[in-house]
Amino acid sequence: MVLSPRRLATLWILAALSPLPAASPQETPGPEERRAFTDLALYYENEEKVPPYAKAIGDLGSEDAETRRAAGEYLRALLAQSLADETNGRAPWRSLPYWGGGSESPARKIREALAKAMAEGARGEEAIAAAAWLLEEEPLVEGRTAGAEALARIEGPGVAPVVRRVLTRDFLTEVAAVRLLALAGERSMGELSDVALALSNHYRTAVREEARKTAARLGAGPIPEFRPQEAFTPWLAREIERIAAMVLPAIPESARFVRVEVAEPSDVNEGFGERPWSAAAWILDESDAAIRFLDLFARESTIDRARCRKIEDWSLAKEAERLLAIRSGVADAREAADQLSLRGGLTGQFEPGFVSLPEALVAAWSFVRGDKKTAAAVLFPRIDEAADDRWIGSAARDLLGRHYHQEMLDAFAGARDYDRVLAFAGHLSRDLFDGYEYQGRARELAAQIEARRDDFRDFRLPTPEEWKELCSRLSREERIRYLAARLRLLNCFQWGQPGGVSYEDRQHAEPRSAGKEPETEVTNPFVELRSMGLTVADLVHLVPYLADENYMPTYSYWRNFHPSRDLHRVNGAVAYIVNEVARRDIANLGTYWSLDAEGRRRHVEAVLSWCRENASRTPRGLAIETLQASSTWSDFESAAREAAREKWAEALSTVAARLDDWKHREGDVAELAYGFHSPEALPHARSWQGHAEREVRFWASLVLLEHGDRAKLEGLETLRGALAKDDGSWLYPRAIVPLLATGQAEALELAAGILRKPQFQWDDSDLLLRVLLAGRREALDFALARLASHRDRGTSSTMRDGKLIEAHVMDGDRAAETIASWRTDGFEYDVFAPEDERADKRKDLASWLGEEFKRIEKGEKPDMRLPRDFVPPEWQVDAPK
C-alpha cells in the first residue's frame, strides 16, 4: 500500500484506534484457530505462502455443512489473528523504501486482501461471523466497508441482528453505516424500523439522509425535521468534553474570550521587522504590565500589555463564523485545512484535512459552555469529512499531544525546567491521551525526572579546570565511569534542517533559554570519552552503561514542522563509542530494545563477555576481522575506510575480494578499494573493467588511471564509457580531479565534457575553476555564457537597515557571485544592488576573467585563488522516521 505524505495523519489515527489483542492463539483454540495461527506464521516467513483464504471463501458454497462451517471459522480466525499479529510484533512492520511510503505489515496486507475477497465472494450464513468481525473489530475503514458489502451478499435471519448491532454502536463508519441502512430498506427489515428512525436525526448528513429513506420505506412513522442541537448522542457529548479537557491549563469559567492584535518584536519574526498579528484567545490572567493568553492552538503566552495594539471582546460564535468562512471560501479542502494549521501548509500537510485544532477547540469550548448550536455548526461538517466518528477525537488528541510533547521537550532540553517537564509529561500521561504516539515516552520521562532532581545541580558536568583536576586523581577506570554516568546531562541541539544533532556540541552550565546565551563552558563527557583512546579492554567499564536508558536533554527531528521527534538516550551515545572501539556493532541496540528486562540484562552481559574475550585485540586486527567476516554494510564500510586511512595494506585484498558479497553495493566496494590509492589494487581493477555494474567499471578505471600505464592512459576508455550516460551530478564530478591530475590532453578533454552535462552543478563547487585553471577554453566560454544569461533563478531576500529587501535573481547573478569568489582582490558582487550596477559588475568580471585566462594560456600564474578541496555529492535520506 503506497501512501502520500498527506495520508500520514490518517495512518496515525488508524493506528491509535487499533486494539491490542493477545500474542498467541486463544487459550482453548479450535482447529481452525490453530490452522490460521500456523498458516499466518508461514506467510510472515515467506509471503508467497498465502493462507488459503480464497479456497475457504469458495468452500462457503459447499453442499457439505461441515465444510461451510470450517470455512467460516477459518476466515474469522484469519482476520482476528492477523490483527493480533499486526499489533503485537509477531508480524514485523517493514519500512517502505520511498518517500511517503511509511511502513507495511504482512498481517495488514493479508487482512486487506481477505476483506476485499469477502466483499466480492462471501455467501451463506457461515460467513456472517467473519463479516461481523470486519464491521465490529477491524480498525481500517476499508475493512469495515468490505464487511458491509460482504454482509449484503449474505441471505438469512442472522443478518439483521448484525445490522442492528453495528448501527446502534456509539460510533459509526459512514460508508458501512449507509450501506447497512440501505440493506435494511432493500430487504424490508421491519424489525429495524426503530433503528432507522433513531438515526434520522443523526449528526452525519449521509447517515441521516439514508436513515430517513429507510425509515420511510419501513413505515417507521412520522420523521421529524433535523434538529442539530438534539443530535449530540451521549457518546459524542463525552468525546467533545474529552477534547475540552485535553487543554492545559483549564480555562476558568470567568475567562474572557477576545480578539487581540499584537505588535511582535523583530526577534520573534526572525529578523523581518515589526509585524502585527491578530488572533482569538482566552485571557487567563492579566496585570497592569502583561496579559496571559491561550489561543486556538492551545499555546499559552504572556505578552506585554504595551504590545497589545487592540483587544476586543469576541465570542465563540463569531469565531465559528470566521472558521466556517475559511472552509467555504476556497474550493480546495486541503487549502482550507492548511489555512487553519499553525504554520499553514508546512504543518498542514502532516495533519488530517477533515478537522483542524481551532475547529475542534471552538466546537468543544462552545459545547461545554452550553452553546450546542455553535458546536454543531462547526463540528458536524467536520465529522461528515471524517470516515469514522472516532477520528475527530483522535485528531484533536494528536494535535494537542504534539503541542504538549514539544513543550515538554523544550522544557527538558532548552530550559532544563524539570517542574515544567513534569507538568506536560503528567498531562500527556492522562487517559485522555491514550493512543497518542509519544504518551509512553512522556510517562517514562516523568518517572526518570522524579529520580533525577539533582541534574545540573549537585550532579553536574565539571568545568575544564575542574576536569583537569579530577583527571589528576582519578584512575582511568574511574574517569570512564565518571564520564559515562554524566552522559545523561549531554545537552545537544539540532542547528539546521535537515540535519540532526552532534554529541560533540559544546556544553554549558546554564540552559540555552530563549534570548539568552549560556556563558559557562563545561566538559563534554562524550568528547572526553572518545578522546581517551579507549581500547576493548577499557570497554568493560563502559559497556554496563548500555543498560542506562535515561533520556538525555537532546532531541532531533526531520523537519520542525513534522511531528516526529527523536529523544536521545544515554545508551545510544554509549553504543556509538562501544561500536567504534570494537569496529563492529556489538552493542546491537536494535536487539536490546526488542527484549524484556531479563533479556536486556543478558544482552549487556554478552557484550561484556565479548569485551573480556577480546581485550588484547588491536584496532588493526579488529578492523581486518570485520572486513573478512562482517555481514553488516555499515561495519564493513567503516572498517574499510579506517584501513585505507591508516594504510593497512593487507586490508585492500580483503575489501576487493568481497565485492560480490554485497549485492547492490558492488560499486561502493570498488570505491572503497580505490580509496586505498595503492597500485596493489591494479589486478582487481583490471578484472573489473568488464563488470556489469557501471559504478564498478568507473572506480576500476580511476584506479587504472592513477596507477596503470600512464603513457597509454590505461583506463581512460573504460572511464569514457562509464561517464557517457552520467548526467553530471554523480560520477562525473568524482572523475574531474583524477582526470586533470594526468595532465594529458585527452584526459583534460574528457574532464571538460562535464560542462556539457545537464545536471552539472557549476555554482556549487570549484570544478569549473579547476577545469579553467587547466587551460580549457570550454570552461572560459561556459563561464562567460553564464555571466550573460538571463535565465530565471528565483528570488532572494535579506534584511538591510531593518527592511526586507528582495531581488529577482538570474543565472548571470549566480555566475557573478561564483566568479567573484575566485578573485583575490576583495571584489564583491551584490545581488541586491540595482540591475544597472549589477550589469556593470558582470561586464567587469567578464573582462577580468578573459585577461586571467590569457595568462593561464601563456603558462603564467593567474591572480586567482586555488580551488577548494573537492567534496563529492552524497545521497542522503531526507524523510521522516
C-alpha positions in Angstrom: 0.0 0.0 0.0 1.6 3.3 -1.1 0.7 6.4 1.0 1.3 10.0 0.3 2.6 12.4 3.0 -0.9 13.8 3.3 -2.3 10.5 4.3 0.2 10.0 7.2 -2.2 11.7 9.6 -4.9 9.2 8.8 -2.5 6.4 9.4 -1.7 7.7 12.9 -5.4 7.9 13.7 -6.0 4.3 12.4 -3.1 3.1 14.5 -4.5 4.8 17.5 -7.9 3.1 17.0 -6.4 -0.4 16.7 -7.0 -2.8 19.7 -4.2 -4.8 21.2 -5.1 -8.4 21.0 -3.2 -11.3 22.5 0.0 -12.5 21.0 -0.9 -16.1 20.6 -3.9 -18.3 19.7 -6.8 -18.3 22.2 -6.3 -20.2 25.4 -8.6 -23.0 24.1 -8.3 -22.6 20.3 -10.3 -24.7 18.0 -8.8 -26.5 14.9 -9.5 -23.5 12.6 -7.9 -21.1 15.0 -4.8 -23.3 15.2 -4.7 -23.6 11.4 -5.0 -19.8 11.0 -2.2 -19.3 13.5 0.1 -21.7 11.7 -0.7 -20.5 8.2 0.0 -16.9 9.1 3.3 -17.8 10.6 4.3 -19.5 7.3 3.1 -16.4 5.4 5.1 -14.0 7.6 8.3 -16.0 6.8 7.5 -16.2 3.1 4.8 -14.0 1.6 4.4 -16.4 -1.3 2.8 -18.9 1.1 -0.5 -17.1 1.2 -3.1 -18.7 3.6 -5.8 -20.4 1.6 -8.5 -17.9 2.2 -9.6 -18.0 -1.4 -10.4 -21.7 -1.1 -12.2 -21.0 2.2 -14.4 -18.4 0.5 -15.1 -21.0 -2.2 -16.0 -23.6 0.4 -18.7 -21.3 1.8 -20.7 -22.5 -1.2 -20.1 -26.2 -0.5 -23.1 -28.5 -0.1 -21.4 -30.0 3.0 -22.4 -28.2 6.1 -19.2 -29.1 8.0 -17.1 -27.8 5.2 -19.1 -24.5 5.2 -18.8 -24.2 9.0 -15.0 -24.8 9.0 -14.5 -22.3 6.2 -16.4 -19.6 8.1 -14.5 -20.2 11.3 -11.2 -20.2 9.4 -11.9 -16.9 7.7 -12.8 -15.2 11.0 -9.8 -16.7 12.7 -7.5 -15.4 10.0 -8.9 -11.9 10.4 -8.7 -11.9 14.2 -5.2 -13.5 14.4 -3.8 -11.2 11.7 -4.9 -8.1 13.7 -3.4 -9.5 16.8 -0.1 -10.2 14.9 -0.1 -6.7 13.4 -0.1 -5.1 16.8 1.9 -7.5 19.0 5.0 -7.7 16.8 4.5 -11.3 15.5 4.2 -9.8 12.0 7.0 -7.3 11.7 6.4 -3.8 10.3 8.7 -3.0 7.5 9.7 0.5 6.3 9.0 1.1 2.6 11.9 2.4 0.6 10.4 5.6 -0.7 9.1 9.0 0.5 5.6 8.9 1.9 5.6 5.1 1.9 5.6 4.7 5.7 5.6 1.1 6.8 3.7 -2.0 5.9 2.8 -5.1 7.8 2.2 -8.5 6.2 -0.6 -9.1 8.7 -2.4 -6.0 7.4 -1.7 -6.9 3.8 -3.3 -10.3 4.2 -6.2 -8.9 6.1 -6.9 -6.3 3.4 -6.8 -8.9 0.7 -9.1 -11.2 2.7 -11.6 -8.3 3.3 -11.7 -7.5 -0.4 -12.2 -11.1 -1.3 -15.0 -11.3 1.3 -16.7 -8.3 -0.2 -16.6 -9.9 -3.6 -17.4 -13.6 -2.7 -19.0 -14.0 0.8 -22.1 -16.1 0.9 -24.1 -18.2 3.3 -24.8 -17.7 7.0 -21.4 -19.4 7.8 -19.8 -16.2 6.5 -21.7 -13.9 8.9 -19.2 -14.2 11.7 -16.3 -13.1 9.5 -18.4 -10.2 8.0 -19.5 -9.1 11.5 -15.8 -9.2 12.7 -14.9 -6.8 9.9 -17.7 -4.5 10.9 -17.1 -4.6 14.6 -13.4 -5.2 15.1 -11.5 -4.1 12.0 -9.8 -0.8 12.7 -9.4 0.2 9.0 -12.3 2.0 7.3 -11.8 0.0 4.1 -12.1 -3.2 6.0 -15.4 -2.2 7.7 -16.7 -1.1 4.3 -15.8 -4.5 2.9 -17.6 -6.1 5.9 -20.8 -4.2 5.0 -20.5 -5.4 1.3 -19.9 -8.9 2.5 -22.9 -8.9 4.8 -25.0 -7.5 2.0 -24.2 -10.6 -0.1 -25.5 -13.0 2.6 -29.0 -14.1 2.9 -30.5 -15.4 6.2 -32.0 -14.5 9.5 -28.6 -13.9 11.0 -28.0 -10.7 9.0 -30.5 -8.4 10.7 -29.1 -8.8 14.2 -25.6 -7.9 13.0 -27.0 -4.8 11.2 -28.7 -3.8 14.4 -25.6 -4.3 16.5 -23.5 -2.2 14.1 -26.0 0.6 13.7 -26.6 1.0 17.4 -23.0 1.3 18.4 -21.7 4.5 19.9 -19.8 5.4 16.8 -20.3 4.7 13.1 -18.2 4.4 10.0 -20.1 6.4 7.4 -19.8 4.2 4.3 -20.6 1.0 6.2 -23.5 2.5 8.1 -25.1 3.9 4.9 -24.7 0.6 3.2 -26.3 -1.3 6.1 -29.2 1.2 6.3 -29.8 0.7 2.6 -29.7 -3.1 3.1 -32.3 -2.8 5.8 -34.6 -0.9 3.4 -33.9 -3.2 0.4 -34.8 -6.3 2.4 -37.7 -4.7 4.2 -36.2 -5.5 7.6 -39.2 -4.1 9.6 -37.6 -5.2 12.9 -35.0 -2.4 12.2 -37.5 0.5 11.8 -36.8 1.8 15.2 -33.1 1.9 14.4 -33.7 3.8 11.2 -36.0 6.3 12.9 -33.4 6.9 15.7 -30.7 7.6 13.1 -33.0 10.0 11.1 -31.7 12.8 13.4 -28.0 11.7 13.3 -25.3 14.3 13.1 -23.8 12.7 10.0 -25.5 14.0 6.8 -25.1 10.8 4.8 -26.3 8.6 7.6 -29.2 10.9 8.4 -30.4 11.0 4.8 -30.1 7.3 4.3 -31.8 6.6 7.6 -34.7 8.9 6.6 -35.2 7.0 3.4 -35.0 3.6 5.1 -37.4 4.7 7.9 -40.0 5.8 5.4 -39.6 2.6 3.4 -40.1 0.6 6.6 -43.1 2.6 7.7 -41.4 3.8 10.9 -43.9 6.6 11.4 -43.5 10.4 11.3 -40.0 11.5 10.6 -39.2 14.8 12.4 -37.2 17.7 11.0 -33.5 17.6 11.6 -32.7 19.3 14.9 -28.9 19.8 15.2 -28.9 20.7 18.8 -30.6 17.4 19.7 -28.2 15.3 17.5 -25.5 15.1 20.1 -25.5 11.5 21.3 -24.2 10.7 24.8 -21.1 9.2 23.3 -20.4 12.2 21.1 -21.0 14.5 24.1 -18.4 12.6 26.1 -16.0 12.8 23.2 -16.4 16.6 22.9 -16.0 17.0 26.7 -12.8 15.0 26.5 -11.4 17.3 23.8 -12.1 20.3 26.1 -10.4 18.6 29.0 -7.3 18.0 26.9 -6.4 21.7 27.0 -3.8 22.7 29.6 -4.3 24.8 31.7 -8.0 24.5 32.4 -9.9 27.7 31.2 -11.6 29.5 34.1 -15.4 29.9 33.7 -14.9 33.7 34.1 -12.2 33.9 31.4 -12.8 36.5 28.6 -12.7 35.4 25.0 -11.2 38.2 23.0 -9.6 39.0 19.7 -6.2 40.6 20.2 -3.8 42.4 17.8 -0.2 42.2 18.8 2.9 44.0 17.6 5.6 41.4 17.6 9.2 42.5 18.2 11.6 41.8 15.3 13.4 38.9 17.1 10.2 36.9 17.1 9.8 37.3 13.4 13.3 36.0 12.5 14.6 39.5 11.7 11.9 40.6 9.4 10.9 43.7 11.3 7.9 44.5 13.5 4.9 42.8 12.1 1.4 42.8 13.8 -0.7 39.7 14.1 -4.1 39.0 15.5 -5.8 36.0 16.9 -8.7 34.9 19.0 -7.7 33.8 22.5 -8.8 33.4 26.1 -7.4 35.8 28.7 -6.2 33.5 31.5 -4.7 36.2 33.7 -3.7 39.9 33.5 -1.9 42.6 35.3 -1.1 46.2 34.6 2.1 45.1 32.8 1.1 41.9 30.9 -1.6 39.6 29.8 -1.6 35.8 29.7 -3.4 34.4 26.7 -4.3 30.9 25.5 -5.0 30.8 21.8 -6.9 28.4 19.4 -3.8 26.2 19.1 -3.6 25.8 22.9 -0.5 27.9 23.0 -0.1 29.8 26.3 1.8 33.1 26.1 2.3 36.1 28.3 2.5 39.4 26.3 3.4 42.8 27.5 0.3 45.0 27.6 2.1 47.7 25.7 2.5 45.4 22.7 -1.2 44.7 22.5 -2.4 47.2 20.0 -6.1 46.2 20.3 -8.2 43.9 22.4 -11.9 43.5 21.7 -14.4 41.2 23.2 -15.1 38.3 20.9 -17.3 35.2 21.1 -17.0 31.6 20.2 -20.0 32.1 17.8 -18.2 34.8 15.9 -15.0 32.8 15.8 -17.1 29.9 14.5 -18.4 32.1 11.7 -14.8 33.0 10.8 -13.7 29.4 10.7 -16.7 28.4 8.6 -16.0 31.2 6.2 -12.5 29.9 5.7 -13.8 26.5 4.9 -16.4 27.8 2.4 -14.1 30.4 0.9 -11.9 28.1 -1.0 -12.8 25.2 -3.3 -9.8 23.0 -2.3 -10.5 21.4 1.1 -6.8 20.8 1.6 -6.1 24.5 1.1 -8.7 25.4 3.7 -7.2 23.0 6.1 -3.7 24.5 5.5 -5.1 28.0 6.3 -6.3 26.6 9.6 -3.0 25.0 10.5 -0.4 26.7 12.8 2.2 27.2 10.1 0.0 26.9 7.0 0.9 24.2 4.5 4.1 23.3 6.2 2.3 21.8 9.2 -1.0 21.2 7.4 0.4 18.6 5.1 1.0 16.3 8.1 -2.3 16.9 9.8 -5.8 15.5 9.0 -7.6 17.6 6.4 -11.0 16.9 7.9 -10.6 18.9 11.1 -8.2 21.5 12.5 -7.3 22.2 16.1 -9.0 25.6 16.1 -12.2 24.0 14.8 -12.1 21.1 17.3 -11.4 23.5 20.2 -14.1 26.1 19.3 -16.6 23.3 19.0 -15.6 21.8 22.3 -15.5 25.1 24.2 -18.9 26.0 22.7 -20.4 22.7 23.7 -19.2 22.7 27.3 -20.4 26.3 27.7 -23.9 25.3 26.6 -23.9 26.6 23.0 -24.8 23.5 21.1 -25.8 25.5 18.1 -22.3 26.8 17.5 -20.8 23.5 18.4 -23.0 21.7 15.8 -22.3 24.3 13.2 -18.6 23.8 13.4 -18.3 20.1 14.3 -20.9 18.3 12.2 -19.4 19.3 8.8 -16.0 18.1 10.1 -17.5 14.8 11.2 -19.0 14.5 7.7 -15.5 14.8 6.3 -14.1 12.0 8.6 -14.8 8.5 7.6 -15.2 7.3 11.2 -16.8 9.1 14.1 -13.8 8.4 16.4 -11.4 10.3 14.1 -12.4 13.7 15.4 -11.4 12.9 19.0 -8.2 11.1 17.9 -7.2 14.0 15.7 -7.7 16.5 18.5 -5.7 14.2 20.8 -2.8 14.0 18.4 -2.8 17.7 17.5 -2.8 18.7 21.2 -0.4 15.9 22.0 2.1 17.2 19.5 2.0 20.6 21.1 2.4 19.5 24.6 5.0 17.0 23.6 7.1 19.8 22.0 6.6 21.9 25.1 7.8 19.0 27.2 10.9 18.6 25.1 11.7 22.3 25.1 11.3 22.4 28.9 13.7 19.4 29.2 16.3 20.3 26.6 16.0 24.0 26.4 15.0 25.4 29.8 16.0 22.4 31.9 12.9 23.2 33.9 12.1 19.8 35.4 8.9 21.1 37.1 7.6 22.2 33.7 8.6 18.9 32.2 6.6 17.0 34.8 3.6 19.3 34.2 3.4 18.4 30.5 4.5 14.8 30.9 1.9 14.3 33.6 -0.8 15.8 31.3 0.2 13.6 28.4 0.1 10.6 30.7 -3.6 11.0 31.4 -6.0 8.6 29.9 -7.3 11.5 27.7 -4.2 10.9 25.6 -4.3 7.1 25.5 -3.2 6.2 22.0 -1.0 9.2 21.4 2.2 8.0 19.9 4.5 9.7 22.5 2.4 9.0 25.6 4.7 6.2 26.6 7.7 8.5 26.3 6.0 11.1 28.5 5.3 8.6 31.2 8.9 7.2 31.1 10.4 10.7 31.2 8.2 11.7 34.1 9.4 8.7 36.1 13.0 9.4 35.2 12.8 13.1 36.1 11.5 12.3 39.6 14.7 10.3 40.2 16.9 13.0 38.5 16.1 16.1 40.6 19.8 16.7 41.1 20.6 17.0 37.4 22.7 20.2 36.6 22.8 21.0 40.3 24.7 18.6 42.6 25.1 16.2 39.7 26.7 18.3 37.0 29.4 18.5 34.4 32.8 19.8 35.5 34.4 22.9 34.0 37.6 22.3 32.1 39.6 23.3 35.1 37.7 21.0 37.4 38.0 18.1 35.0 41.8 18.6 34.7 42.0 18.5 38.5 39.8 15.3 38.6 41.9 13.6 36.0 45.0 14.1 38.2 43.5 11.9 40.9 41.0 9.6 39.2 42.2 6.3 37.7 41.5 5.5 34.0 38.6 3.2 35.1 37.2 5.9 37.4 37.4 8.5 34.6 35.4 6.3 32.2 32.7 5.6 34.8 32.6 9.3 35.9 32.0 10.4 32.3 29.6 7.7 31.3 27.4 8.4 34.3 27.2 12.0 33.2 26.2 11.3 29.7 22.6 11.8 30.9 23.4 15.5 31.1 24.5 15.7 27.4 22.6 18.7 26.1 22.9 19.0 22.3 20.8 20.8 19.7 19.9 20.5 16.1 21.1 23.7 14.4 19.6 23.1 10.9 17.1 21.0 9.0 17.6 18.5 7.6 20.4 17.7 9.9 20.5 16.1 13.3 22.5 16.6 16.5 26.1 16.2 17.2 27.1 14.7 20.5 30.2 16.8 20.3 28.4 20.1 20.9 29.9 22.5 23.4 28.3 22.0 26.8 27.3 24.8 29.2 26.4 25.0 32.9 23.5 27.3 32.1 20.5 26.2 30.0 20.1 27.6 26.5 17.0 29.6 27.2 15.3 31.8 24.7 17.1 35.1 24.2 20.0 34.3 26.5 23.2 32.6 25.5 24.9 30.4 28.1 28.2 31.6 29.5 30.0 28.9 31.5 31.5 26.1 29.3 31.7 22.7 30.9 33.2 19.4 29.8 31.5 17.3 27.2 31.6 13.7 28.5 31.1 12.2 25.1 34.0 14.1 23.6 36.2 13.2 26.6 35.4 9.5 26.4 36.3 9.4 22.7 39.5 11.4 23.3 40.8 8.8 25.8 41.7 6.4 23.0 39.6 3.6 24.5 40.6 0.0 23.9 38.5 -3.1 24.0 39.9 -3.7 27.5 38.5 -0.3 28.6 35.1 -1.2 27.3 34.3 -3.4 30.3 33.9 -0.2 32.3 31.7 1.5 29.7 29.5 -1.4 28.5 27.4 -1.5 31.7 26.0 1.9 30.7 24.3 0.2 27.7 21.7 -0.5 30.3 21.3 3.2 31.1 18.0 4.0 29.4 17.8 7.6 30.7 16.8 10.2 28.3 19.4 12.9 27.5 18.2 16.5 27.1 18.8 16.2 23.4 16.3 15.7 20.6 16.4 15.8 16.9 13.9 15.8 14.0 13.4 15.5 10.3 11.8 18.9 10.0 10.5 21.1 12.8 7.1 21.3 11.1 6.8 17.5 11.1 5.5 15.9 14.4 8.1 13.2 14.8 10.9 13.8 17.4 13.7 11.5 18.4 14.6 12.0 22.1 18.0 10.5 22.6 19.1 8.1 25.3 22.3 7.6 27.2 22.7 4.1 25.8 22.6 5.4 22.3 25.7 7.5 23.0 27.4 4.6 24.8 26.6 2.3 21.9 28.3 4.7 19.5 31.5 4.6 21.4 31.4 0.9 22.1 30.9 0.0 18.5 33.5 2.5 17.4 36.1 0.8 19.6 35.0 -2.7 18.7 35.0 -1.9 14.9 31.5 -3.6 14.7 28.0 -3.3 16.1 28.4 -5.4 19.2 26.1 -3.1 21.2 23.2 -4.0 18.9 20.6 -1.7 20.4 18.0 -3.0 18.0 18.1 -6.4 19.6 18.4 -4.8 23.1 15.2 -2.9 22.7 13.3 -6.0 21.5 14.0 -7.9 24.7 12.3 -7.9 28.1 14.2 -6.7 31.3 15.9 -10.1 31.8 16.8 -10.4 28.2 18.4 -6.9 28.2 20.5 -7.8 31.2 21.7 -11.0 29.5 22.4 -8.9 26.3 24.6 -6.5 28.1 26.4 -9.4 29.9 27.0 -11.0 26.5 28.6 -7.8 25.2 30.8 -7.7 28.3 31.9 -11.2 27.7 32.9 -10.3 24.2 35.0 -7.4 25.5 36.7 -9.7 28.1 37.5 -12.3 25.4 38.9 -9.7 23.0 40.6 -7.4 25.5 44.0 -7.9 23.9 42.9 -7.3 20.3 44.4 -4.4 18.4 42.3 -1.9 16.3 44.1 -3.2 13.2 43.2 -6.8 14.0 39.6 -6.0 14.8 39.2 -4.0 11.6 40.7 -6.7 9.4 38.4 -9.3 11.1 35.4 -7.1 10.4 36.4 -6.8 6.8 36.7 -10.5 6.5 33.5 -11.6 8.2 31.0 -8.8 8.6 27.6 -9.1 7.0 26.7 -5.5 8.1 27.5 -2.9 5.5 28.0 0.0 7.9 30.6 -2.1 9.8 32.3 -3.2 6.7 32.4 0.3 5.2 33.7 1.9 8.4 36.5 -0.7 8.7 37.5 -0.3 5.1 37.7 3.5 5.4 39.8 3.2 8.5 42.1 0.7 6.8 42.5 3.0 3.8 43.2 6.0 6.1 45.7 4.0 8.2 47.2 2.4 5.0 46.8 -1.2 6.2 48.0 -2.8 3.0 46.7 -6.3 3.8 43.1 -4.9 4.0 42.9 -4.0 0.3 42.8 -7.5 -1.0 40.1 -8.4 1.6 38.0 -5.5 0.5 38.3 -6.3 -3.1 37.7 -10.0 -2.7 34.3 -9.3 -1.1 32.9 -7.2 -4.0 30.4 -9.9 -4.9 29.3 -10.4 -1.3 27.5 -7.1 -1.3 24.6 -7.2 -3.7 23.6 -3.8 -5.0 26.7 -2.3 -3.4 29.4 -3.6 -5.7 30.1 0.0 -6.8 30.6 1.1 -3.2 33.1 -1.8 -2.6 35.0 -0.7 -5.7 35.1 2.9 -4.5 36.5 1.6 -1.1 39.2 -0.2 -3.0 40.1 2.9 -4.9 40.2 4.8 -1.6 43.4 2.9 -0.7 45.2 4.8 -3.6 47.5 1.8 -3.9 49.0 0.1 -7.0 48.1 -3.2 -5.3 44.5 -2.5 -6.5 45.6 -2.8 -10.2 44.9 -6.6 -10.6 41.4 -6.1 -9.2 40.7 -3.1 -11.2 41.8 -4.8 -14.5 39.5 -7.7 -13.7 36.6 -5.3 -13.0 36.7 -3.5 -16.4 34.1 -5.8 -17.8 31.9 -5.8 -14.7 28.1 -5.5 -15.3 27.8 -2.6 -12.9 28.7 0.8 -14.3 30.0 2.1 -11.0 32.4 -0.8 -10.6 33.8 -0.1 -14.0 34.0 3.6 -13.1 36.1 3.1 -10.0 38.2 0.5 -11.7 39.0 3.0 -14.4 40.1 5.6 -11.8 42.5 3.0 -10.2 44.0 2.3 -13.7 44.2 6.0 -14.5 46.1 6.6 -11.2 48.4 3.6 -11.1 48.2 1.9 -14.5 50.2 2.6 -17.7 50.2 6.4 -17.8 51.7 6.6 -21.2 48.8 4.7 -22.6 46.3 6.4 -20.3 45.1 3.0 -19.2 41.5 3.0 -18.0 40.5 6.2 -20.0 38.3 4.4 -22.5 36.6 2.4 -19.7 36.1 5.7 -17.9 34.7 7.4 -21.0 32.1 4.6 -21.3 31.1 4.9 -17.7 30.6 8.6 -17.9 28.7 8.6 -21.2 25.3 8.2 -19.5 26.1 10.2 -16.4 24.1 13.5 -16.1 27.0 15.4 -14.5 25.7 15.2 -11.0 27.1 11.9 -9.6 30.0 10.1 -11.3 31.4 12.8 -13.4 32.3 15.2 -10.6 34.3 12.4 -8.9 36.3 11.9 -12.1 37.4 15.5 -12.6 40.4 15.7 -10.2 41.9 12.3 -11.3 41.5 13.3 -15.0 43.1 16.7 -14.5 45.9 15.1 -12.5 47.1 13.2 -15.6 47.9 16.5 -17.3 47.3 14.8 -20.7 45.2 16.4 -23.4 42.9 13.5 -24.0 42.1 13.2 -20.3 41.6 17.0 -20.0 39.2 17.0 -22.9 37.1 14.3 -21.2 37.2 16.3 -17.9 35.8 19.3 -19.8 33.0 17.2 -21.0 31.2 17.8 -17.7 30.4 21.3 -19.0 28.0 19.7 -21.5 26.1 17.7 -18.9 22.6 18.9 -17.9 23.0 18.4 -14.2 26.5 19.8 -13.7 26.3 22.0 -10.5 28.8 24.6 -11.7 27.9 27.1 -9.0 28.1 24.5 -6.1 31.8 23.5 -6.2 35.1 24.6 -7.7 35.1 22.1 -10.5 34.5 24.8 -13.1 37.5 26.7 -11.7 39.6 23.6 -11.8 38.8 23.0 -15.5 39.5 26.7 -16.2 42.9 26.6 -14.5 43.7 23.5 -16.6 43.6 25.8 -19.6 40.4 24.6 -21.2 38.8 27.3 -23.3 35.5 25.5 -23.0 35.5 26.5 -19.3 36.0 30.1 -20.2 33.2 30.0 -22.8 31.0 28.3 -20.3 31.6 30.9 -17.6 31.1 33.8 -19.9 27.9 32.4 -21.2 26.5 32.0 -17.7 27.5 35.6 -16.9 25.4 36.8 -19.9 22.5 34.5 -19.1 19.1 36.0 -18.0 17.6 32.6 -17.1 15.4 33.0 -14.0 16.9 31.7 -10.8 14.1 32.8 -8.5 14.0 35.4 -5.7 16.5 36.2 -2.9 15.7 38.2 0.2 17.7 39.8 3.0 17.4 42.5 5.7 19.0 45.8 5.2 18.6 48.6 7.8 15.6 46.9 9.3 13.8 46.5 6.0 13.2 43.4 3.9 14.8 43.6 0.5 14.1 41.2 -2.3 15.8 40.7 -5.6 14.9 38.8 -8.8 18.0 36.7 -9.5 19.2 35.5 -12.9 21.8 32.9 -13.9 24.1 35.8 -14.5 23.9 36.8 -10.9 24.8 33.4 -9.7 27.7 33.2 -12.1 28.9 36.6 -11.0 28.8 35.5 -7.3 30.8 32.3 -8.2 33.4 34.0 -10.4 33.8 36.9 -7.9 34.7 34.3 -5.3 37.7 33.3 -7.4 39.3 36.7 -7.1 41.9 37.6 -4.5 41.4 41.4 -4.5 38.3 41.6 -2.4 35.9 42.1 -5.3 32.3 41.7 -4.2 29.1 41.2 -6.2 25.8 42.3 -4.6 22.7 40.6 -6.0 20.6 43.2 -4.2 22.2 46.1 -6.0 20.3 47.9 -8.8 20.3 46.0 -12.0 22.4 48.5 -13.9 25.1 48.3 -11.3 25.0 44.5 -11.4 25.2 44.6 -15.2 28.4 46.7 -15.0 29.9 44.4 -12.4 29.2 41.4 -14.7 31.0 43.1 -17.5 33.9 43.8 -15.3 34.0 40.2 -14.2 33.9 39.0 -17.9 36.8 41.3 -18.8 38.8 40.2 -15.8 38.2 36.5 -16.5 39.3 36.9 -20.1 42.6 38.5 -19.1 43.3 35.9 -16.4 42.7 33.1 -18.9 45.2 34.7 -21.3 47.8 34.4 -18.5 46.8 30.7 -18.0 47.3 30.0 -21.7 50.8 31.6 -21.5 51.7 29.3 -18.7 51.7 32.2 -16.2 50.2 32.1 -12.8 46.8 33.8 -12.7 45.7 36.1 -9.9 43.1 33.6 -8.8 42.7 31.6 -5.6 43.4 27.9 -5.5 40.4 25.5 -5.8 39.0 24.2 -2.5 39.2 20.5 -1.8 36.5 18.6 -3.7 33.8 17.2 -1.5 31.8 14.7 -3.6 28.0 14.8 -3.6 26.3 12.2 -1.4 22.9 10.6 -1.3 21.1 11.4 1.9 17.8 10.0 3.2 15.6 13.0 3.6 12.4 11.6 5.1 10.8 11.3 8.5 11.3 8.3 10.6 
